[in-house]
Amino acid sequence: MLGTGGGGGVSEARLLVVDDEPNIRELLSASLRFAGFEVEVAADGATALQMARSAPPDLLVLDVMMPGLDGLTVLRRLRELGVETPVLLLTARDATEDKVAGLNVGADDYITKPFSLEEVIARIRAVLRRSRDRQAAGASRHVLAFADVELDEDSHEVRKAGQLVPLSPTEFKLLRYFLQNPNRVLSKAQILDTVWQYDFGGDANVVESYVSYLRRKVDTTEPRLLHTVRGVGYVLRQPRT
């Protein structure tokens, strides 16, 4: 179940509200629209996961305790897929360990039920400000990113899921080429021309070797990102479902 709404004019941000309780969904969506947000809603975790993957909102308001796919599972899967949408968790549980569990999975903030609408709106705006500040900081750096892989051209550092990964200069250049061309199939000839400029003799086998090196260093967990397109070359993309 899903829906879309918003008043006229420019919205403050696009939100996805996920809760299995109709009254909570309706209360939040109406209040957030009145506050100037564009709001979509989902009644279950599976729908929320699909919507957030296909068109990531600016922020996700996510109930933790839902039947089927619960909120923490939805959040965990989104983070594994490289979806970095900010998330505000809603839950009736107020124990410290529950809050810590949500934050460790990748939530940006946490609010317990019952809540005041003023606090929800204030927290949403605070999370959005922090997210925009991070994006602005990232834009000032020369950073290429895809899923959980990040390459910083200024510091010459590569991180996988936040962990520093040492690469040779050639591995760095190869990864940068893939990150500059996500979801595009690159032929071995294109890779040779860009990364090596044929200065080693043009042996296509070297591409296979270095793609293998990259996979062992930055493509070590599911879902895999570097895919072989038989007879053509390689592509950096999320797995197709």
Rosetta silent file (secondary structure, phi, psi, omega in degrees, C-alpha in Angstrom):
SEQUENCE: MLGTGGGGGVSEARLLVVDDEPNIRELLSASLRFAGFEVEVAADGATALQMARSAPPDLLVLDVMMPGLDGLTVLRRLRELGVETPVLLLTARDATEDKVAGLNVGADDYITKPFSLEEVIARIRAVLRRSRDRQAAGASRHVLAFADVELDEDSHEVRKAGQLVPLSPTEFKLLRYFLQNPNRVLSKAQILDTVWQYDFGGDANVVESYVSYLRRKVDTTEPRLLHTVRGVGYVLRQPRT
SCORE:     score description
SCORE:     0.000 S_00000001
   1 L     0.000  132.679 -179.901    0.000    0.000    0.000 S_00000001
   2 E  -152.124  160.869  178.058    1.382    3.421   -0.942 S_00000001
   3 E  -156.369  165.316 -178.625    0.272    6.913   -1.630 S_00000001
   4 E  -132.679  147.367  177.221    1.595   10.322   -2.641 S_00000001
   5 E  -164.326  168.942  178.494    0.652   13.781   -1.582 S_00000001
   6 L   160.393  148.124 -179.901    1.694   17.344   -1.139 S_00000001
   7 L   -82.230 -170.917 -179.805    0.299   20.825   -1.469 S_00000001
   8 L   -75.317  170.371  178.917    1.087   23.428   -4.066 S_00000001
   9 L    83.013 -174.405 -177.551    4.403   25.220   -4.336 S_00000001
  10 L   -86.854  128.762 -178.738    7.883   23.924   -3.699 S_00000001
  11 L   -79.618  154.545  179.146    8.133   21.275   -0.991 S_00000001
  12 L   -68.376  -38.641  177.797   10.729   21.475    1.766 S_00000001
  13 L  -171.222  163.086  178.804   11.824   17.868    1.101 S_00000001
  14 E  -101.380  123.350 -176.020   10.384   14.566   -0.081 S_00000001
  15 E  -115.630  149.737  169.860    9.663   12.102    2.723 S_00000001
  16 E  -117.457  118.166 -179.459    8.629    8.456    2.845 S_00000001
  17 E  -103.554  124.763 -175.931    6.581    7.575    5.948 S_00000001
  18 E  -123.857  117.294  177.468    6.374    3.872    6.786 S_00000001
  19 L  -159.659  138.463 -178.953    4.066    2.526    9.498 S_00000001
  20 L   -81.381   -8.754  178.968    1.657   -0.405    9.619 S_00000001
  21 L   -92.925  115.861 -176.159   -0.821    1.545   11.769 S_00000001
  22 H   -57.421  -39.049 -177.349   -3.214    3.534    9.509 S_00000001
  23 H   -66.694  -36.803  177.309   -3.914    6.217   12.115 S_00000001
  24 H   -67.568  -44.585  178.598   -0.187    6.909   12.631 S_00000001
  25 H   -56.822  -49.298 -176.349    0.400    7.008    8.871 S_00000001
  26 H   -66.717  -40.852  179.398   -2.464    9.413    8.297 S_00000001
  27 H   -62.911  -47.865 -178.640   -1.544   11.658   11.226 S_00000001
  28 H   -65.938  -46.866 -176.250    2.092   11.923   10.193 S_00000001
  29 H   -62.975  -43.160  179.597    1.446   12.366    6.478 S_00000001
  30 H   -64.549  -43.559 -177.857   -1.177   15.090    7.016 S_00000001
  31 H   -67.541  -40.330 -178.790    0.962   16.965    9.542 S_00000001
  32 H   -70.540  -36.725  175.016    4.124   16.758    7.448 S_00000001
  33 H   -63.663  -41.829  178.526    2.326   17.947    4.326 S_00000001
  34 H   -62.227  -32.117  179.572    0.934   20.867    6.297 S_00000001
  35 L   -79.355   -2.506  175.048    4.507   21.637    7.410 S_00000001
  36 L   106.236    7.617  179.728    5.589   21.918    3.765 S_00000001
  37 L   -93.709  151.381  166.143    6.921   18.451    2.967 S_00000001
  38 E   -87.590  132.326 -171.370    6.036   16.220    0.041 S_00000001
  39 E  -129.096  131.613  166.556    4.993   12.891    1.553 S_00000001
  40 E  -113.770  154.687 -179.134    4.672    9.339    0.294 S_00000001
  41 E  -130.668  152.116  173.537    3.465    6.543    2.546 S_00000001
  42 E  -139.897  144.738 -174.944    3.921    2.785    2.784 S_00000001
  43 L   -99.744   -3.941 -178.387    2.128    0.355    5.092 S_00000001
  44 L  -152.128  163.997 -175.281    4.731   -2.410    5.219 S_00000001
  45 H   -66.891  -38.198 -178.315    8.454   -3.007    5.055 S_00000001
  46 H   -63.502  -44.179  177.795    8.532   -4.754    1.678 S_00000001
  47 H   -63.939  -42.148  179.414    6.771   -1.848   -0.044 S_00000001
  48 H   -61.030  -43.223 -179.889    9.012    0.642    1.727 S_00000001
  49 H   -61.289  -44.902  179.708   12.147   -1.201    0.621 S_00000001
  50 H   -63.042  -45.227 -178.715   10.995   -1.230   -2.994 S_00000001
  51 H   -65.868  -43.377 -177.525   10.054    2.458   -2.962 S_00000001
  52 H   -68.431  -30.256  177.384   13.246    3.591   -1.236 S_00000001
  53 H   -75.024  -43.121 -173.988   15.406    1.628   -3.681 S_00000001
  54 H   -75.618  -35.322  179.656   13.642    2.770   -6.846 S_00000001
  55 L  -147.323   81.806 -175.315   13.344    6.459   -5.904 S_00000001
  56 L   -55.920  128.459  176.938   15.191    7.291   -2.677 S_00000001
  57 L   -75.937  175.203  175.113   13.413   10.037   -0.713 S_00000001
  58 L   -72.927  -27.883  178.231   15.210   12.868    1.035 S_00000001
  59 E  -157.772  145.283 -179.898   14.364   11.230    4.367 S_00000001
  60 E  -113.844  122.094  173.200   12.688    8.034    5.548 S_00000001
  61 E   -99.144  111.298 -164.326   10.448    8.000    8.635 S_00000001
  62 E  -125.846  119.544  175.203   10.443    4.307    9.514 S_00000001
  63 E   -72.360  138.509 -178.510    8.489    2.391   12.140 S_00000001
  64 L   -79.893  -48.503 -171.192   10.568   -0.340   13.774 S_00000001
  65 L   -94.053   90.203  176.598    7.900   -2.796   14.900 S_00000001
  66 L  -126.490  147.851  175.714    6.037   -3.958   11.801 S_00000001
  67 L   -67.890  154.998 -178.645    4.863   -7.468   10.877 S_00000001
  68 L    75.939 -118.963 -179.762    6.823   -9.227    8.155 S_00000001
  69 L   -83.704  105.259 -176.779    9.796   -7.078    7.207 S_00000001
  70 L   -77.951  170.347 -174.111   10.441   -4.950   10.296 S_00000001
  71 H   -61.353  -40.631 -179.977   12.002   -1.505   10.245 S_00000001
  72 H   -65.364  -36.839  177.734   15.502   -2.535   11.287 S_00000001
  73 H   -66.654  -42.431  176.625   15.608   -5.175    8.542 S_00000001
  74 H   -58.813  -47.705 -179.234   14.484   -2.619    5.959 S_00000001
  75 H   -62.271  -44.744 -179.655   17.156   -0.197    7.144 S_00000001
  76 H   -59.960  -44.481 -178.695   19.864   -2.866    7.176 S_00000001
  77 H   -66.758  -39.806  177.437   19.052   -3.940    3.609 S_00000001
  78 H   -61.184  -43.873 -179.896   19.016   -0.371    2.345 S_00000001
  79 H   -66.652  -37.454  177.444   22.438    0.295    3.837 S_00000001
  80 H   -63.535  -31.680  179.702   23.783   -2.970    2.374 S_00000001
  81 L   -84.558   -0.730  178.251   22.539   -1.806   -1.036 S_00000001
  82 L    84.543   11.202  176.816   24.306    1.513   -0.635 S_00000001
  83 L   -81.302  113.715 -173.534   21.142    3.597   -0.167 S_00000001
  84 L  -101.533   19.612  177.717   22.266    6.392    2.171 S_00000001
  85 L   -53.111  131.033  176.009   18.891    8.096    2.632 S_00000001
  86 L   -59.888  144.335 -176.011   18.680    9.610    6.146 S_00000001
  87 E  -130.515  129.228  170.294   16.378    7.606    8.439 S_00000001
  88 E  -108.265  117.174 -178.699   14.349    8.633   11.490 S_00000001
  89 E   -86.404  141.671  173.255   13.167    5.553   13.388 S_00000001
  90 E  -116.421  133.747  177.536    9.821    5.408   15.200 S_00000001
  91 E  -159.792  155.822  174.575    9.195    2.850   17.923 S_00000001
  92 L   -83.079  -11.636 -179.275    7.311    2.183   21.121 S_00000001
  93 L   -85.056  129.868 -179.209   10.503    0.769   22.655 S_00000001
  94 L  -119.621   11.951  177.908   12.509    3.275   24.656 S_00000001
  95 L   -68.650  145.984 -178.712   15.220    1.047   26.141 S_00000001
  96 H   -57.375  -41.113 -177.983   18.760    2.241   25.503 S_00000001
  97 H   -64.183  -31.563  177.124   19.747   -1.042   23.842 S_00000001
  98 H   -68.393  -41.703  178.192   16.902   -0.668   21.325 S_00000001
  99 H   -64.260  -43.321  179.720   18.046    2.838   20.413 S_00000001
 100 H   -62.373  -40.828  179.634   21.656    1.693   20.109 S_00000001
 101 H   -59.887  -44.559  179.483   20.612   -1.204   17.851 S_00000001
 102 H   -65.101  -43.293  179.721   18.850    1.173   15.479 S_00000001
 103 H   -66.326  -36.173  179.287   21.702    3.653   15.379 S_00000001
 104 H   -67.474  -30.786  178.932   24.233    0.879   14.797 S_00000001
 105 H   -73.106  -24.456  177.561   22.275   -0.379   11.784 S_00000001
 106 L   132.661   12.218  176.765   22.474    3.078   10.231 S_00000001
 107 L   -70.609  151.713  178.351   19.645    5.244   11.580 S_00000001
 108 L   -95.124  -26.002  177.777   20.273    8.972   11.857 S_00000001
 109 E  -160.090  172.195 -168.669   17.864    9.613   14.721 S_00000001
 110 E  -149.979  129.783  177.951   15.326    7.839   16.897 S_00000001
 111 E  -136.167  139.570 -175.176   12.018    8.933   18.430 S_00000001
 112 E   -99.467  150.153  174.371    9.703    6.957   20.679 S_00000001
 113 L   -88.348  146.170   -6.769    5.928    6.662   20.627 S_00000001
 114 L   -72.279  151.362 -176.787    3.863    8.439   21.743 S_00000001
 115 L  -127.789  160.978  172.076    5.487   11.500   20.222 S_00000001
 116 L   -92.456  140.675 -179.649    4.632   15.142   19.691 S_00000001
 117 H   -63.317  -34.120  178.600    4.275   16.206   16.070 S_00000001
 118 H   -61.663  -40.341  179.795    6.349   19.312   16.780 S_00000001
 119 H   -69.047  -40.749  178.229    9.255   17.140   17.925 S_00000001
 120 H   -58.654  -48.234 -178.737    8.971   14.849   14.893 S_00000001
 121 H   -63.634  -41.386  178.922    9.071   17.821   12.523 S_00000001
 122 H   -63.490  -42.245  179.897   11.978   19.411   14.406 S_00000001
 123 H   -67.564  -39.881  177.391   13.974   16.173   14.339 S_00000001
 124 H   -59.119  -46.745 -179.159   13.265   15.665   10.632 S_00000001
 125 H   -65.559  -35.508  178.019   14.545   19.146    9.849 S_00000001
 126 H   -66.524  -43.194  178.565   17.626   18.606   12.017 S_00000001
 127 H   -64.202  -42.315  178.734   18.454   15.318   10.262 S_00000001
 128 H   -62.536  -39.783  177.348   17.944   16.939    6.852 S_00000001
 129 H   -61.403  -45.798 -179.995   20.282   19.806    7.819 S_00000001
 130 H   -62.984  -40.540  179.780   22.993   17.369    8.886 S_00000001
 131 H   -63.429  -43.363  179.779   22.540   15.366    5.692 S_00000001
 132 H   -67.917  -34.727  176.082   22.831   18.464    3.512 S_00000001
 133 H   -63.802  -41.939  178.164   25.901   19.596    5.428 S_00000001
 134 H   -63.919  -41.767  179.566   27.528   16.199    4.785 S_00000001
 135 H   -63.919  -40.270  178.753   26.651   16.402    1.099 S_00000001
 136 H   -64.793  -39.684  178.176   28.109   19.903    0.857 S_00000001
 137 H   -65.394  -40.166  178.344   31.296   18.736    2.561 S_00000001
 138 H   -65.865  -36.149 -179.683   31.518   15.800    0.168 S_00000001
 139 H   -67.569  -29.126  179.346   30.989   18.094   -2.822 S_00000001
 140 H   -75.096  -18.465  173.300   33.941   20.232   -1.741 S_00000001
 141 L   -97.735  158.333  176.990   36.092   17.096   -1.893 S_00000001
 142 L   -93.400   84.146 -174.337   36.686   15.190   -5.096 S_00000001
 143 E  -117.287  132.093  172.027   34.933   12.004   -4.025 S_00000001
 144 E  -110.194  136.229 -177.244   33.497    9.251   -6.211 S_00000001
 145 E  -143.373  147.724  174.265   31.148    6.783   -4.554 S_00000001
 146 E  -152.464  126.559 -175.302   28.992    3.806   -5.467 S_00000001
 147 L    52.528 -124.831 -177.691   27.115    1.650   -2.943 S_00000001
 148 L  -101.869   18.264  178.481   29.536    1.293   -0.011 S_00000001
 149 E  -105.296  130.670 -178.384   32.704    2.039   -2.033 S_00000001
 150 E  -133.082  131.465  179.535   34.183    5.551   -1.821 S_00000001
 151 E  -121.691  122.715  179.912   37.233    6.931   -3.632 S_00000001
 152 E  -103.068  111.377 -176.483   38.762   10.251   -2.579 S_00000001
 153 L   -72.717  -23.872 -179.923   40.823   11.718   -5.410 S_00000001
 154 L   -75.254  -47.915 -178.277   42.402   14.351   -3.165 S_00000001
 155 L   -89.163   -9.506 -177.612   43.714   12.023   -0.467 S_00000001
 156 L    61.056   35.284  179.518   44.072    9.073   -2.862 S_00000001
 157 E  -110.677  147.669  176.337   42.196    6.915   -0.340 S_00000001
 158 E  -124.508  136.221  177.856   39.615    4.200   -0.978 S_00000001
 159 E  -126.871  141.159  174.792   37.120    2.959    1.581 S_00000001
 160 E  -119.431  116.442 -177.214   34.837   -0.061    1.560 S_00000001
 161 L    53.188   37.293  177.580   31.970    0.173    4.075 S_00000001
 162 L    85.863   -8.167 -178.437   33.975    2.882    5.832 S_00000001
 163 E   -97.106  133.319 -179.632   37.150    0.788    6.101 S_00000001
 164 E   -65.030  132.125 -179.750   40.346    1.978    4.422 S_00000001
 165 L  -121.180  116.981  178.424   41.441   -0.299    1.548 S_00000001
 166 L   -74.687  130.239  177.577   45.027   -0.008    0.244 S_00000001
 167 L  -127.153  150.148  172.533   45.255   -0.060   -3.559 S_00000001
 168 L   -72.769  163.444  179.072   48.155    0.130   -5.960 S_00000001
 169 H   -56.076  -39.279  179.731   48.235    3.159   -8.304 S_00000001
 170 H   -70.347  -40.907  176.217   46.924    1.056  -11.200 S_00000001
 171 H   -60.844  -39.488  178.540   44.154   -0.469   -9.088 S_00000001
 172 H   -62.070  -46.315  179.763   43.197    3.051   -8.007 S_00000001
 173 H   -63.428  -39.710  179.811   42.985    4.252  -11.618 S_00000001
 174 H   -65.896  -45.929  178.765   40.925    1.225  -12.624 S_00000001
 175 H   -62.778  -40.298  178.599   38.476    1.663   -9.756 S_00000001
 176 H   -60.171  -39.942  179.487   38.181    5.383  -10.540 S_00000001
 177 H   -63.566  -42.613  177.044   37.270    4.554  -14.149 S_00000001
 178 H   -63.936  -43.472 -177.894   34.512    2.195  -13.002 S_00000001
 179 H   -67.294  -27.631  176.942   33.208    4.752  -10.492 S_00000001
 180 H   -76.159  -14.039 -175.880   33.143    7.428  -13.196 S_00000001
 181 L  -134.297   55.025 -179.121   30.979    5.140  -15.343 S_00000001
 182 L   -64.474  145.041  177.140   28.495    3.297  -13.111 S_00000001
 183 L    65.319   15.608  177.712   25.951    1.034  -14.854 S_00000001
 184 L  -117.172  128.375  178.482   27.874    1.320  -18.125 S_00000001
 185 L   -73.774  124.872 -179.799   29.503   -1.723  -19.698 S_00000001
 186 E  -108.507  125.339  179.073   33.184   -0.982  -20.326 S_00000001
 187 E   -75.696  161.335  177.395   35.037   -3.040  -22.896 S_00000001
 188 H   -61.171  -36.525  179.852   38.551   -4.301  -22.278 S_00000001
 189 H   -64.080  -41.384  177.887   39.756   -2.021  -25.074 S_00000001
 190 H   -63.413  -42.349 -179.609   38.210    1.019  -23.379 S_00000001
 191 H   -64.897  -44.666  178.305   39.766    0.057  -20.059 S_00000001
 192 H   -58.444  -45.602 -176.228   43.180   -0.509  -21.634 S_00000001
 193 H   -65.403  -38.153 -175.795   43.045    2.828  -23.418 S_00000001
 194 H   -82.053  -44.890 -172.489   41.982    4.777  -20.316 S_00000001
 195 H   -86.141  -39.441 -175.078   43.930    3.083  -17.535 S_00000001
 196 H  -110.298  -18.020 -175.201   47.101    1.949  -19.302 S_00000001
 197 L    51.961   29.795  177.088   47.166    3.954  -22.569 S_00000001
 198 L    60.246   17.594 -174.851   48.657    0.800  -24.117 S_00000001
 199 L   -77.970    2.757  178.199   52.052    1.656  -22.631 S_00000001
 200 L  -113.648    2.852  179.005   52.596   -1.978  -21.614 S_00000001
 201 L   113.343   -8.479  173.273   51.915   -3.595  -25.003 S_00000001
 202 L    81.417   24.265  179.286   48.130   -3.868  -25.005 S_00000001
 203 L   -76.249  113.961 -176.996   47.689   -7.338  -23.486 S_00000001
 204 L   -65.296  -21.033 -179.574   43.970   -7.627  -22.612 S_00000001
 205 H   -63.205  -24.981 -179.755   44.737  -10.299  -20.023 S_00000001
 206 H   -65.751  -30.374  177.435   46.097   -7.609  -17.722 S_00000001
 207 H   -64.100  -46.667  178.310   42.563   -6.192  -17.446 S_00000001
 208 H   -57.943  -42.077 -178.643   41.243   -9.535  -16.217 S_00000001
 209 H   -63.666  -45.533 -176.503   44.050   -9.720  -13.675 S_00000001
 210 H   -74.431  -30.962  172.611   43.450   -6.246  -12.281 S_00000001
 211 H   -63.521  -39.162  176.891   39.673   -6.666  -12.164 S_00000001
 212 H   -63.096  -41.310  177.579   40.353   -9.805  -10.134 S_00000001
 213 H   -61.006  -45.019 -179.684   42.622   -7.818   -7.796 S_00000001
 214 H   -61.489  -42.964 -179.310   39.915   -5.187   -7.337 S_00000001
 215 H   -60.079  -38.542 -178.727   37.273   -7.789   -6.591 S_00000001
 216 H   -71.040  -19.704 -176.675   39.420   -9.277   -3.839 S_00000001
 217 H  -103.836  -39.139 -173.567   39.877   -5.849   -2.245 S_00000001
 218 H  -124.191    2.437  179.577   36.669   -3.834   -2.740 S_00000001
 219 L  -129.899   54.946 -169.627   34.016   -6.314   -3.881 S_00000001
 220 L   -98.927   -7.559 -176.603   34.212   -8.816   -1.063 S_00000001
 221 L  -128.048  161.121  175.152   30.638   -8.831    0.245 S_00000001
 222 L   -80.470  145.601   -2.806   27.144   -9.345   -1.110 S_00000001
 223 L   -78.885  145.359 -179.979   25.660   -7.852   -3.157 S_00000001
 224 L   -70.519  148.292 -175.371   28.520   -7.954   -5.665 S_00000001
 225 L  -112.193  -33.864 -179.571   29.130   -4.789   -7.653 S_00000001
 226 E   -93.188  116.611 -174.784   31.689   -5.669  -10.352 S_00000001
 227 E  -119.478  143.120  174.990   30.107   -7.908  -12.977 S_00000001
 228 E   -88.664  129.727  173.014   31.533   -9.618  -16.056 S_00000001
 229 E  -106.081  103.929 -170.591   29.565   -9.187  -19.281 S_00000001
 230 L   -56.380  131.834  178.181   30.722  -12.150  -21.333 S_00000001
 231 L    78.684   -2.197 -177.673   32.256  -11.243  -24.656 S_00000001
 232 L  -123.344  -62.427 -177.624   32.030   -7.515  -23.921 S_00000001
 233 E   168.904 -130.105 -175.034   33.748   -6.385  -20.724 S_00000001
 234 E  -138.372  156.565  179.138   32.798   -5.339  -17.205 S_00000001
 235 E  -143.007  140.079  173.254   30.184   -3.211  -15.485 S_00000001
 236 E   -97.916  111.253 -179.205   29.854   -1.643  -12.034 S_00000001
 237 L  -158.245  162.511  172.123   26.210   -1.956  -11.018 S_00000001
 238 L   -73.414  150.387  178.760   23.836   -3.160   -8.351 S_00000001
 239 L   -63.540  144.366  177.924   22.541   -6.709   -8.912 S_00000001
 240 L   -81.082  139.627  179.714   19.324   -6.927  -10.880 S_00000001
 241 L  -108.774    0.000    0.000   16.297   -8.273   -9.030 S_00000001
